[in-house]
């Protein structure tokens, strides 16, 4: 396993963790837990009510693999028309490869989920959407858990308004509170 790719995958998958638990004893939150995905048939986590769109992809004995995960991560709605998953997908093939490498580690026995021997460059989280800056990856990982980064960029709020918004998201929307240093770095950005 490529530790650097796995680390990038965990960073890229921050958005997944808003709705899916990834630990061995994970439970259904908004979506089913992701731990053990390599051993699980598509749309087959016991106790989760899958949409008809995703259930239509279930084939007895067919578990998630690189190809199905790549297709799903590219566009959940194209992979499973009618899915309830509102996430638009991961357009960067390098980011998808990194997420898949990270997901492979979230199994009792990690599968060999390699799509090719050729390394695919992984864009930094937020690259192409957020302005490059030393705090870009922090902002991207903090905000993309719940929001499209395009939505974040469109806001155009002042520092004071962002401060109020961050406090509101923690108090009213369930966002995890940032430590003081990260809070300031987000506001600086």
Rosetta constraint file for C-alpha pairs under 8 A:
AtomPair CA 1 CA 6 HARMONIC 7.70 0.50
AtomPair CA 1 CA 101 HARMONIC 7.73 0.50
AtomPair CA 2 CA 6 HARMONIC 6.22 0.50
AtomPair CA 2 CA 101 HARMONIC 7.99 0.50
AtomPair CA 3 CA 7 HARMONIC 6.12 0.50
AtomPair CA 4 CA 8 HARMONIC 6.28 0.50
AtomPair CA 5 CA 9 HARMONIC 6.05 0.50
AtomPair CA 5 CA 98 HARMONIC 5.32 0.50
AtomPair CA 5 CA 101 HARMONIC 6.82 0.50
AtomPair CA 5 CA 102 HARMONIC 7.59 0.50
AtomPair CA 6 CA 10 HARMONIC 6.24 0.50
AtomPair CA 6 CA 98 HARMONIC 5.92 0.50
AtomPair CA 6 CA 99 HARMONIC 7.26 0.50
AtomPair CA 6 CA 101 HARMONIC 5.46 0.50
AtomPair CA 6 CA 102 HARMONIC 4.54 0.50
AtomPair CA 7 CA 11 HARMONIC 6.43 0.50
AtomPair CA 7 CA 98 HARMONIC 7.96 0.50
AtomPair CA 7 CA 102 HARMONIC 7.16 0.50
AtomPair CA 8 CA 12 HARMONIC 6.09 0.50
AtomPair CA 8 CA 95 HARMONIC 7.77 0.50
AtomPair CA 8 CA 98 HARMONIC 5.97 0.50
AtomPair CA 8 CA 99 HARMONIC 7.56 0.50
AtomPair CA 8 CA 122 HARMONIC 7.75 0.50
AtomPair CA 9 CA 13 HARMONIC 5.91 0.50
AtomPair CA 9 CA 95 HARMONIC 6.72 0.50
AtomPair CA 9 CA 96 HARMONIC 7.77 0.50
AtomPair CA 9 CA 97 HARMONIC 7.61 0.50
AtomPair CA 9 CA 98 HARMONIC 4.01 0.50
AtomPair CA 9 CA 99 HARMONIC 3.98 0.50
AtomPair CA 9 CA 100 HARMONIC 7.11 0.50
AtomPair CA 9 CA 101 HARMONIC 6.58 0.50
AtomPair CA 9 CA 102 HARMONIC 5.10 0.50
AtomPair CA 9 CA 103 HARMONIC 7.95 0.50
AtomPair CA 10 CA 14 HARMONIC 6.51 0.50
AtomPair CA 10 CA 98 HARMONIC 7.73 0.50
AtomPair CA 10 CA 99 HARMONIC 6.47 0.50
AtomPair CA 10 CA 102 HARMONIC 5.85 0.50
AtomPair CA 11 CA 125 HARMONIC 7.47 0.50
AtomPair CA 11 CA 141 HARMONIC 6.85 0.50
AtomPair CA 12 CA 95 HARMONIC 6.41 0.50
AtomPair CA 12 CA 98 HARMONIC 7.46 0.50
AtomPair CA 12 CA 99 HARMONIC 6.38 0.50
AtomPair CA 12 CA 125 HARMONIC 6.20 0.50
AtomPair CA 12 CA 141 HARMONIC 7.60 0.50
AtomPair CA 13 CA 17 HARMONIC 6.79 0.50
AtomPair CA 13 CA 99 HARMONIC 5.93 0.50
AtomPair CA 14 CA 18 HARMONIC 7.20 0.50
AtomPair CA 14 CA 141 HARMONIC 6.10 0.50
AtomPair CA 14 CA 144 HARMONIC 7.18 0.50
AtomPair CA 14 CA 145 HARMONIC 5.69 0.50
AtomPair CA 15 CA 19 HARMONIC 7.89 0.50
AtomPair CA 15 CA 141 HARMONIC 7.57 0.50
AtomPair CA 15 CA 144 HARMONIC 5.50 0.50
AtomPair CA 15 CA 145 HARMONIC 3.87 0.50
AtomPair CA 15 CA 146 HARMONIC 6.66 0.50
AtomPair CA 16 CA 20 HARMONIC 5.91 0.50
AtomPair CA 16 CA 145 HARMONIC 7.10 0.50
AtomPair CA 17 CA 21 HARMONIC 5.97 0.50
AtomPair CA 17 CA 22 HARMONIC 7.26 0.50
AtomPair CA 17 CA 145 HARMONIC 7.09 0.50
AtomPair CA 18 CA 145 HARMONIC 5.48 0.50
AtomPair CA 18 CA 146 HARMONIC 6.61 0.50
AtomPair CA 19 CA 29 HARMONIC 5.93 0.50
AtomPair CA 19 CA 30 HARMONIC 4.86 0.50
AtomPair CA 19 CA 31 HARMONIC 5.48 0.50
AtomPair CA 20 CA 28 HARMONIC 7.01 0.50
AtomPair CA 20 CA 29 HARMONIC 6.08 0.50
AtomPair CA 20 CA 30 HARMONIC 6.64 0.50
AtomPair CA 20 CA 31 HARMONIC 5.32 0.50
AtomPair CA 20 CA 32 HARMONIC 5.89 0.50
AtomPair CA 20 CA 33 HARMONIC 5.01 0.50
AtomPair CA 20 CA 34 HARMONIC 6.31 0.50
AtomPair CA 21 CA 26 HARMONIC 5.16 0.50
AtomPair CA 21 CA 27 HARMONIC 6.46 0.50
AtomPair CA 21 CA 28 HARMONIC 7.22 0.50
AtomPair CA 21 CA 29 HARMONIC 7.05 0.50
AtomPair CA 21 CA 32 HARMONIC 7.40 0.50
AtomPair CA 21 CA 33 HARMONIC 4.68 0.50
AtomPair CA 21 CA 34 HARMONIC 6.24 0.50
AtomPair CA 21 CA 35 HARMONIC 7.51 0.50
AtomPair CA 22 CA 26 HARMONIC 5.98 0.50
AtomPair CA 22 CA 33 HARMONIC 5.73 0.50
AtomPair CA 22 CA 34 HARMONIC 5.05 0.50
AtomPair CA 22 CA 35 HARMONIC 4.93 0.50
AtomPair CA 22 CA 106 HARMONIC 6.85 0.50
AtomPair CA 23 CA 33 HARMONIC 7.82 0.50
AtomPair CA 23 CA 34 HARMONIC 7.87 0.50
AtomPair CA 23 CA 35 HARMONIC 5.90 0.50
AtomPair CA 23 CA 106 HARMONIC 7.46 0.50
AtomPair CA 24 CA 35 HARMONIC 5.70 0.50
AtomPair CA 24 CA 36 HARMONIC 7.59 0.50
AtomPair CA 24 CA 106 HARMONIC 7.82 0.50
AtomPair CA 26 CA 33 HARMONIC 5.41 0.50
AtomPair CA 26 CA 34 HARMONIC 7.82 0.50
AtomPair CA 26 CA 35 HARMONIC 7.04 0.50
AtomPair CA 27 CA 32 HARMONIC 6.79 0.50
AtomPair CA 27 CA 33 HARMONIC 5.69 0.50
AtomPair CA 28 CA 32 HARMONIC 4.49 0.50
AtomPair CA 28 CA 33 HARMONIC 5.64 0.50
AtomPair CA 28 CA 48 HARMONIC 6.94 0.50
AtomPair CA 29 CA 33 HARMONIC 7.54 0.50
AtomPair CA 31 CA 48 HARMONIC 7.61 0.50
AtomPair CA 32 CA 45 HARMONIC 6.65 0.50
AtomPair CA 32 CA 48 HARMONIC 6.28 0.50
AtomPair CA 34 CA 103 HARMONIC 7.57 0.50
AtomPair CA 34 CA 106 HARMONIC 7.27 0.50
AtomPair CA 35 CA 103 HARMONIC 7.75 0.50
AtomPair CA 35 CA 106 HARMONIC 4.95 0.50
AtomPair CA 35 CA 107 HARMONIC 5.67 0.50
AtomPair CA 36 CA 40 HARMONIC 6.54 0.50
AtomPair CA 36 CA 106 HARMONIC 6.13 0.50
AtomPair CA 36 CA 107 HARMONIC 4.33 0.50
AtomPair CA 36 CA 108 HARMONIC 6.56 0.50
AtomPair CA 37 CA 41 HARMONIC 7.85 0.50
AtomPair CA 37 CA 63 HARMONIC 7.81 0.50
AtomPair CA 37 CA 64 HARMONIC 6.51 0.50
AtomPair CA 37 CA 103 HARMONIC 7.69 0.50
AtomPair CA 37 CA 106 HARMONIC 7.55 0.50
AtomPair CA 37 CA 107 HARMONIC 6.74 0.50
AtomPair CA 38 CA 63 HARMONIC 6.32 0.50
AtomPair CA 38 CA 64 HARMONIC 5.56 0.50
AtomPair CA 38 CA 65 HARMONIC 6.73 0.50
AtomPair CA 38 CA 104 HARMONIC 7.04 0.50
AtomPair CA 38 CA 107 HARMONIC 6.57 0.50
AtomPair CA 38 CA 110 HARMONIC 7.63 0.50
AtomPair CA 38 CA 111 HARMONIC 6.64 0.50
AtomPair CA 39 CA 63 HARMONIC 6.18 0.50
AtomPair CA 39 CA 64 HARMONIC 7.49 0.50
AtomPair CA 39 CA 107 HARMONIC 7.69 0.50
AtomPair CA 40 CA 44 HARMONIC 6.48 0.50
AtomPair CA 40 CA 45 HARMONIC 7.15 0.50
AtomPair CA 40 CA 63 HARMONIC 5.24 0.50
AtomPair CA 40 CA 64 HARMONIC 6.61 0.50
AtomPair CA 41 CA 45 HARMONIC 7.88 0.50
AtomPair CA 41 CA 58 HARMONIC 6.78 0.50
AtomPair CA 41 CA 59 HARMONIC 7.35 0.50
AtomPair CA 41 CA 60 HARMONIC 7.19 0.50
AtomPair CA 41 CA 61 HARMONIC 6.39 0.50
AtomPair CA 41 CA 62 HARMONIC 5.44 0.50
AtomPair CA 41 CA 63 HARMONIC 3.97 0.50
AtomPair CA 41 CA 64 HARMONIC 6.19 0.50
AtomPair CA 42 CA 54 HARMONIC 7.71 0.50
AtomPair CA 42 CA 55 HARMONIC 7.53 0.50
AtomPair CA 42 CA 57 HARMONIC 6.64 0.50
AtomPair CA 42 CA 58 HARMONIC 5.09 0.50
AtomPair CA 42 CA 59 HARMONIC 7.31 0.50
AtomPair CA 42 CA 62 HARMONIC 7.00 0.50
AtomPair CA 42 CA 63 HARMONIC 5.80 0.50
AtomPair CA 42 CA 64 HARMONIC 5.91 0.50
AtomPair CA 43 CA 50 HARMONIC 6.24 0.50
AtomPair CA 43 CA 54 HARMONIC 6.12 0.50
AtomPair CA 43 CA 55 HARMONIC 5.41 0.50
AtomPair CA 43 CA 57 HARMONIC 7.42 0.50
AtomPair CA 43 CA 58 HARMONIC 5.91 0.50
AtomPair CA 44 CA 48 HARMONIC 7.88 0.50
AtomPair CA 44 CA 58 HARMONIC 7.59 0.50
AtomPair CA 50 CA 54 HARMONIC 6.40 0.50
AtomPair CA 50 CA 55 HARMONIC 6.10 0.50
AtomPair CA 51 CA 55 HARMONIC 6.09 0.50
AtomPair CA 51 CA 82 HARMONIC 6.93 0.50
AtomPair CA 51 CA 83 HARMONIC 5.39 0.50
AtomPair CA 51 CA 84 HARMONIC 5.99 0.50
AtomPair CA 52 CA 56 HARMONIC 5.96 0.50
AtomPair CA 52 CA 82 HARMONIC 6.66 0.50
AtomPair CA 52 CA 83 HARMONIC 6.92 0.50
AtomPair CA 53 CA 57 HARMONIC 7.32 0.50
AtomPair CA 53 CA 80 HARMONIC 4.58 0.50
AtomPair CA 53 CA 81 HARMONIC 5.00 0.50
AtomPair CA 53 CA 82 HARMONIC 4.51 0.50
AtomPair CA 53 CA 83 HARMONIC 4.75 0.50
AtomPair CA 54 CA 58 HARMONIC 7.25 0.50
AtomPair CA 54 CA 79 HARMONIC 7.86 0.50
AtomPair CA 54 CA 80 HARMONIC 4.90 0.50
AtomPair CA 54 CA 81 HARMONIC 7.50 0.50
AtomPair CA 54 CA 82 HARMONIC 7.56 0.50
AtomPair CA 54 CA 83 HARMONIC 5.73 0.50
AtomPair CA 56 CA 80 HARMONIC 7.43 0.50
AtomPair CA 57 CA 80 HARMONIC 7.04 0.50
AtomPair CA 58 CA 62 HARMONIC 7.32 0.50
AtomPair CA 64 CA 68 HARMONIC 5.98 0.50
AtomPair CA 64 CA 69 HARMONIC 6.35 0.50
AtomPair CA 65 CA 69 HARMONIC 5.96 0.50
AtomPair CA 65 CA 113 HARMONIC 6.83 0.50
AtomPair CA 66 CA 70 HARMONIC 5.86 0.50
AtomPair CA 66 CA 100 HARMONIC 7.01 0.50
AtomPair CA 66 CA 113 HARMONIC 5.59 0.50
AtomPair CA 66 CA 114 HARMONIC 6.90 0.50
AtomPair CA 66 CA 115 HARMONIC 6.18 0.50
AtomPair CA 67 CA 71 HARMONIC 6.16 0.50
AtomPair CA 67 CA 115 HARMONIC 7.64 0.50
AtomPair CA 68 CA 72 HARMONIC 6.04 0.50
AtomPair CA 69 CA 73 HARMONIC 5.88 0.50
AtomPair CA 69 CA 100 HARMONIC 7.13 0.50
AtomPair CA 70 CA 74 HARMONIC 5.99 0.50
AtomPair CA 70 CA 96 HARMONIC 6.37 0.50
AtomPair CA 70 CA 97 HARMONIC 7.51 0.50
AtomPair CA 70 CA 100 HARMONIC 7.58 0.50
AtomPair CA 71 CA 75 HARMONIC 6.56 0.50
AtomPair CA 71 CA 76 HARMONIC 7.59 0.50
AtomPair CA 71 CA 79 HARMONIC 6.15 0.50
AtomPair CA 72 CA 76 HARMONIC 4.72 0.50
AtomPair CA 72 CA 77 HARMONIC 7.99 0.50
AtomPair CA 72 CA 78 HARMONIC 7.69 0.50
AtomPair CA 72 CA 79 HARMONIC 5.28 0.50
AtomPair CA 72 CA 80 HARMONIC 7.69 0.50
AtomPair CA 72 CA 89 HARMONIC 7.70 0.50
AtomPair CA 73 CA 89 HARMONIC 5.27 0.50
AtomPair CA 73 CA 90 HARMONIC 5.68 0.50
AtomPair CA 73 CA 96 HARMONIC 6.63 0.50
AtomPair CA 74 CA 89 HARMONIC 4.88 0.50
AtomPair CA 74 CA 90 HARMONIC 5.02 0.50
AtomPair CA 74 CA 91 HARMONIC 5.72 0.50
AtomPair CA 74 CA 96 HARMONIC 7.45 0.50
AtomPair CA 75 CA 79 HARMONIC 6.21 0.50
AtomPair CA 75 CA 88 HARMONIC 6.05 0.50
AtomPair CA 75 CA 89 HARMONIC 4.49 0.50
AtomPair CA 75 CA 90 HARMONIC 7.03 0.50
AtomPair CA 76 CA 80 HARMONIC 5.90 0.50
AtomPair CA 76 CA 81 HARMONIC 7.71 0.50
AtomPair CA 76 CA 83 HARMONIC 7.08 0.50
AtomPair CA 76 CA 85 HARMONIC 6.88 0.50
AtomPair CA 76 CA 87 HARMONIC 7.16 0.50
AtomPair CA 76 CA 88 HARMONIC 6.85 0.50
AtomPair CA 76 CA 89 HARMONIC 6.18 0.50
AtomPair CA 77 CA 81 HARMONIC 4.86 0.50
AtomPair CA 77 CA 82 HARMONIC 6.61 0.50
AtomPair CA 77 CA 83 HARMONIC 5.97 0.50
AtomPair CA 77 CA 85 HARMONIC 7.61 0.50
AtomPair CA 77 CA 88 HARMONIC 7.53 0.50
AtomPair CA 90 CA 95 HARMONIC 7.08 0.50
AtomPair CA 90 CA 96 HARMONIC 6.37 0.50
AtomPair CA 91 CA 95 HARMONIC 7.94 0.50
AtomPair CA 91 CA 96 HARMONIC 7.78 0.50
AtomPair CA 92 CA 96 HARMONIC 6.43 0.50
AtomPair CA 92 CA 122 HARMONIC 7.48 0.50
AtomPair CA 92 CA 123 HARMONIC 7.27 0.50
AtomPair CA 93 CA 97 HARMONIC 6.18 0.50
AtomPair CA 93 CA 120 HARMONIC 7.27 0.50
AtomPair CA 93 CA 122 HARMONIC 7.63 0.50
AtomPair CA 94 CA 98 HARMONIC 6.19 0.50
AtomPair CA 94 CA 120 HARMONIC 5.00 0.50
AtomPair CA 94 CA 121 HARMONIC 5.26 0.50
AtomPair CA 94 CA 122 HARMONIC 4.23 0.50
AtomPair CA 94 CA 123 HARMONIC 6.86 0.50
AtomPair CA 95 CA 99 HARMONIC 6.15 0.50
AtomPair CA 95 CA 122 HARMONIC 5.24 0.50
AtomPair CA 95 CA 123 HARMONIC 6.68 0.50
AtomPair CA 96 CA 100 HARMONIC 6.13 0.50
AtomPair CA 97 CA 101 HARMONIC 6.17 0.50
AtomPair CA 97 CA 115 HARMONIC 7.44 0.50
AtomPair CA 97 CA 120 HARMONIC 7.52 0.50
AtomPair CA 98 CA 102 HARMONIC 6.21 0.50
AtomPair CA 98 CA 122 HARMONIC 7.34 0.50
AtomPair CA 99 CA 103 HARMONIC 6.04 0.50
AtomPair CA 100 CA 104 HARMONIC 6.17 0.50
AtomPair CA 100 CA 113 HARMONIC 7.07 0.50
AtomPair CA 101 CA 105 HARMONIC 6.99 0.50
AtomPair CA 101 CA 113 HARMONIC 6.57 0.50
AtomPair CA 101 CA 114 HARMONIC 7.38 0.50
AtomPair CA 102 CA 106 HARMONIC 7.03 0.50
AtomPair CA 103 CA 107 HARMONIC 7.62 0.50
AtomPair CA 104 CA 110 HARMONIC 5.13 0.50
AtomPair CA 104 CA 111 HARMONIC 5.78 0.50
AtomPair CA 104 CA 112 HARMONIC 7.33 0.50
AtomPair CA 104 CA 113 HARMONIC 6.46 0.50
AtomPair CA 105 CA 109 HARMONIC 7.95 0.50
AtomPair CA 105 CA 110 HARMONIC 5.22 0.50
AtomPair CA 105 CA 111 HARMONIC 7.90 0.50
AtomPair CA 106 CA 110 HARMONIC 6.90 0.50
AtomPair CA 107 CA 111 HARMONIC 7.69 0.50
AtomPair CA 123 CA 127 HARMONIC 6.08 0.50
AtomPair CA 124 CA 137 HARMONIC 7.04 0.50
AtomPair CA 125 CA 136 HARMONIC 7.92 0.50
AtomPair CA 125 CA 137 HARMONIC 5.77 0.50
AtomPair CA 125 CA 140 HARMONIC 5.91 0.50
AtomPair CA 125 CA 141 HARMONIC 7.00 0.50
AtomPair CA 126 CA 130 HARMONIC 5.29 0.50
AtomPair CA 126 CA 136 HARMONIC 6.86 0.50
AtomPair CA 126 CA 137 HARMONIC 6.63 0.50
AtomPair CA 126 CA 140 HARMONIC 5.29 0.50
AtomPair CA 126 CA 149 HARMONIC 7.01 0.50
AtomPair CA 127 CA 131 HARMONIC 7.52 0.50
AtomPair CA 127 CA 132 HARMONIC 7.14 0.50
AtomPair CA 129 CA 149 HARMONIC 6.75 0.50
AtomPair CA 129 CA 150 HARMONIC 6.56 0.50
AtomPair CA 129 CA 153 HARMONIC 7.73 0.50
AtomPair CA 130 CA 136 HARMONIC 6.73 0.50
AtomPair CA 130 CA 140 HARMONIC 7.77 0.50
AtomPair CA 130 CA 149 HARMONIC 7.40 0.50
AtomPair CA 130 CA 153 HARMONIC 7.01 0.50
AtomPair CA 131 CA 136 HARMONIC 7.07 0.50
AtomPair CA 132 CA 136 HARMONIC 6.06 0.50
AtomPair CA 133 CA 189 HARMONIC 7.46 0.50
AtomPair CA 135 CA 139 HARMONIC 6.28 0.50
AtomPair CA 135 CA 185 HARMONIC 6.31 0.50
AtomPair CA 135 CA 186 HARMONIC 6.84 0.50
AtomPair CA 135 CA 189 HARMONIC 6.03 0.50
AtomPair CA 136 CA 140 HARMONIC 5.99 0.50
AtomPair CA 136 CA 189 HARMONIC 7.13 0.50
AtomPair CA 137 CA 141 HARMONIC 5.96 0.50
AtomPair CA 138 CA 142 HARMONIC 5.96 0.50
AtomPair CA 138 CA 182 HARMONIC 7.73 0.50
AtomPair CA 138 CA 185 HARMONIC 8.00 0.50
AtomPair CA 138 CA 186 HARMONIC 7.10 0.50
AtomPair CA 139 CA 143 HARMONIC 5.87 0.50
AtomPair CA 139 CA 186 HARMONIC 5.74 0.50
AtomPair CA 139 CA 189 HARMONIC 7.51 0.50
AtomPair CA 140 CA 144 HARMONIC 5.60 0.50
AtomPair CA 140 CA 149 HARMONIC 6.91 0.50
AtomPair CA 141 CA 145 HARMONIC 6.59 0.50
AtomPair CA 143 CA 147 HARMONIC 5.85 0.50
AtomPair CA 143 CA 148 HARMONIC 7.72 0.50
AtomPair CA 143 CA 149 HARMONIC 6.89 0.50
AtomPair CA 143 CA 152 HARMONIC 7.41 0.50
AtomPair CA 144 CA 148 HARMONIC 5.76 0.50
AtomPair CA 144 CA 149 HARMONIC 5.95 0.50
AtomPair CA 147 CA 151 HARMONIC 6.69 0.50
AtomPair CA 147 CA 152 HARMONIC 7.10 0.50
AtomPair CA 148 CA 152 HARMONIC 6.76 0.50
AtomPair CA 149 CA 153 HARMONIC 6.26 0.50
AtomPair CA 150 CA 154 HARMONIC 6.26 0.50
AtomPair CA 151 CA 155 HARMONIC 6.69 0.50
AtomPair CA 157 CA 161 HARMONIC 5.66 0.50
AtomPair CA 157 CA 162 HARMONIC 5.97 0.50
AtomPair CA 158 CA 162 HARMONIC 6.13 0.50
AtomPair CA 159 CA 163 HARMONIC 6.14 0.50
AtomPair CA 159 CA 187 HARMONIC 5.95 0.50
AtomPair CA 159 CA 188 HARMONIC 7.72 0.50
AtomPair CA 160 CA 164 HARMONIC 6.28 0.50
AtomPair CA 161 CA 165 HARMONIC 6.02 0.50
AtomPair CA 162 CA 166 HARMONIC 6.00 0.50
AtomPair CA 162 CA 187 HARMONIC 6.76 0.50
AtomPair CA 163 CA 167 HARMONIC 6.31 0.50
AtomPair CA 163 CA 187 HARMONIC 6.80 0.50
AtomPair CA 164 CA 168 HARMONIC 6.09 0.50
AtomPair CA 165 CA 169 HARMONIC 6.09 0.50
AtomPair CA 166 CA 170 HARMONIC 6.33 0.50
AtomPair CA 167 CA 171 HARMONIC 6.05 0.50
AtomPair CA 168 CA 172 HARMONIC 5.50 0.50
AtomPair CA 168 CA 173 HARMONIC 7.08 0.50
AtomPair CA 169 CA 173 HARMONIC 4.66 0.50
AtomPair CA 169 CA 174 HARMONIC 6.40 0.50
AtomPair CA 169 CA 175 HARMONIC 5.52 0.50
AtomPair CA 170 CA 174 HARMONIC 5.27 0.50
AtomPair CA 170 CA 175 HARMONIC 4.42 0.50
AtomPair CA 170 CA 176 HARMONIC 6.07 0.50
AtomPair CA 170 CA 177 HARMONIC 5.80 0.50
AtomPair CA 171 CA 175 HARMONIC 7.61 0.50
AtomPair CA 178 CA 182 HARMONIC 5.87 0.50
AtomPair CA 178 CA 183 HARMONIC 5.41 0.50
AtomPair CA 179 CA 183 HARMONIC 6.03 0.50
AtomPair CA 180 CA 184 HARMONIC 6.23 0.50
AtomPair CA 181 CA 185 HARMONIC 6.24 0.50
AtomPair CA 182 CA 186 HARMONIC 6.10 0.50
AtomPair CA 183 CA 187 HARMONIC 6.33 0.50
AtomPair CA 184 CA 188 HARMONIC 5.98 0.50
AtomPair CA 185 CA 189 HARMONIC 6.20 0.50
